[in-house]
Amino acid sequence: MSMDDPPQEATEAAVAELLSLTFLWIRALSAHPIEDQSPETLAKRRHQIHELADICHNLPGLLHPSRRHNLAEGLRYLWRTSSQRKREWITACWDRVHYDYGWLTEPGSEELAAGTGNSASGG
């Protein structure tokens, strides 16, 4: 944890909210399809499910008590490796709970994230 890291408790709550909303959306997308949905629509739903699951892949592990000290680093890695679409989902979830994610989006945060390495990418 560095001096530039956000408050731990607020960040843990924000990650829990992100997980909760994402899992709810995955559940909705994976519900039984409407009979007349086209194969293209079904493929799009499957792609959205994969995108959302990719966002959450490492987050439960980062909330484990033995790894919580790496939470900010893990979120920097997630942010740095996420597409614009994924970033929009993340920020939409955090906007709902008024979480200040400015530490990820402010100038210089990309360089800080790049300097943290890939240690947060593990399961």
N, C-alpha and C positions, 0 to 999 in steps of 0.2 A: 504494500500500500504506500502510495506516495502522497506528498502534500497536495498534489493537484487532483487527487481522487475526490469524488463526491461523498457526501455523508453515507456511511455504510448502511444504516438502518433504512433510509429512504430508498437507496438503490436496491436493497433486498426486496422491499415492498414493491418497487416498480417492476422488478424482474418477475416476482410472483404474479403481478397483475398481467404482465405480458404473456406469461405462460397460460394463465387462466383464460384470457380472451382468445388466445391463439388456439388452444385446445377446443374451446367452444366453437370457434369458426371451423376448425377441421371437422368436428363432429357434424356440423350443419352441412358442410360440403360433401361429406361421405355418406349422408343419409341416402336412402333408396332414391334413385333417380325417377323423375317423372317419365311416364311411359313414352311420351313423344319427343324426348330430348334427343338431339342429333348426336352422332358419334363425336363431332367436333366439340360440342358443348360438354360432353362427358370427359373428353380428353383435356379440355380447359380446366374442369373441376379437379381432375387428377393432378394436373400441373400445379394448381393453386395449393392443393393439399401438400404436395412435395415441397413447394416453396415455404409454406408455413412451418412444416416439420423441420426443414433445414434451419430456420431461424432458432427454433427451440432445442435443437439437438444437444448442445452442450450446457444449456442453462441449468437443468436440474443438478448436474454435477457441480456446477459453480456455487450452488446454494448449500451443498453439503458442508457441515460444520468444519471439516478439515480443509476445505478449499475456499471458504468465503473470503479469505484475505486476498484471493486472486480475482474477485468478482469484477472490479473495475478494469483490470487487464483483460479479462475475458470478454467484457462488453466492448472494449476498444477493438479487440480482434474481430468480434462479430460485426461491428460497425464498419471496420476497414474492409472486410471481405464481402459485405452485403451489397446487393444491387440497389439502385435507386428505389425500385418498387418495394424491396424488403425494408429499406430505411423508412419509407413512407408508412408502412404498416407499424413498425416499431414506434415511430414518433406519434402516430395516431393513437396507439394504445396508451402511451405515456401522457399524451395531452389530456386524455380522459381523467387521469388521476393527478394532473398538474405536477408531474415530475419534471424537474429541471435537467434536461439532457444536454444543455448547452456545452458542457465539458466535452461532449463528443463532437459537436458541430462547429465549435469555435475555431478560428484560424490557429494552426499549430497542432491541433489535436491529431491530425493525420500523421504528422511526423512523430508525435509521441507514440501513437499506436504502432507505427512501423518499427519503432525502436524496441518494442516489447517482445518481439519474436513471436514464435508460434506455440509457446508453451500452453497457452489457454485453449488451443484447438483440440487437445486430447479429451477423451470421454470422461 
